[in-house]
């Protein structure tokens, strides 16, 4: 877990300079999305760290294929029967 409670206490510092208001807002945001506080933190971190514009390999290869007019690949599987494994 990102934030573990110890003996029922809030894991964030309290008092002057504490994060109580931020933590409360995080709990509200998580509840609005139907997630736990920890799940909400994971989503926030993912959105902050992973770029939206990243291109995945399959998308990239499909784009290259369209640019060159497509291609056909004929793949034949090996029909040779497999030999049983011997553990001796």
PEDAKA-V54732 format. One record per residue. RES is the residue in one letter. SS is DSSP state (alpha for helix, beta for strand, coil for the rest). PSI is psi as a letter, one per 40 degrees, with the letter a starting at -180 (NA if undefined). D_CENTER is the distance of its C-alpha to the mean C-alpha in whole Angstrom. Layout:
BEGIN
res->(RES;RES)
ss->(SS;SS)
psi->(PSI;PSI)
d_center->(D_CENTER;D_CENTER)
END
This chain:
BEGIN
res->(X;X;X;X;X;X;X;X;X;X;X;X;X;X;X;X;X;X;X;X;X;X;X;X;X;X;X;X;X;X;X;X;X;X;X;X;X;X;X;X;X;X;X;X;X;X;X;X;X;X;X;X;X;X;X;X;X;X;X;X;X;X;X;X;X;X;X;X;X;X;X;X;X;X;X;X;X;X;X;X;X;X;X;X;X;X;X;X)
ss->(coil;coil;coil;coil;coil;beta;coil;coil;beta;coil;coil;coil;coil;coil;coil;coil;coil;coil;coil;alpha;alpha;alpha;alpha;alpha;alpha;alpha;alpha;alpha;alpha;alpha;alpha;alpha;coil;coil;coil;coil;alpha;alpha;alpha;alpha;alpha;alpha;alpha;alpha;alpha;alpha;alpha;alpha;alpha;coil;coil;coil;coil;coil;coil;coil;alpha;alpha;alpha;alpha;alpha;alpha;alpha;alpha;alpha;alpha;alpha;coil;coil;coil;coil;coil;coil;coil;coil;coil;coil;coil;coil;coil;coil;coil;coil;coil;coil;coil;coil;coil)
psi->(i;d;h;h;h;h;f;e;i;h;e;i;i;i;a;h;e;i;f;d;d;d;d;d;d;d;d;d;d;d;d;d;e;f;i;i;d;d;d;d;d;d;d;d;d;d;d;d;d;h;i;d;e;h;h;i;d;d;d;d;d;d;d;d;d;d;d;e;e;i;i;h;h;h;h;h;i;h;e;h;i;i;h;i;h;h;e;NA)
d_center->(16;15;19;21;24;28;31;29;29;27;25;25;29;31;34;35;32;29;26;27;27;24;23;25;23;19;21;22;19;17;20;20;17;18;15;16;16;14;11;12;12;8;8;11;10;7;9;12;11;9;12;13;15;14;15;14;17;18;18;20;22;23;24;26;28;29;30;33;34;31;32;33;32;34;33;35;34;36;38;40;40;38;40;40;38;41;40;44)
END
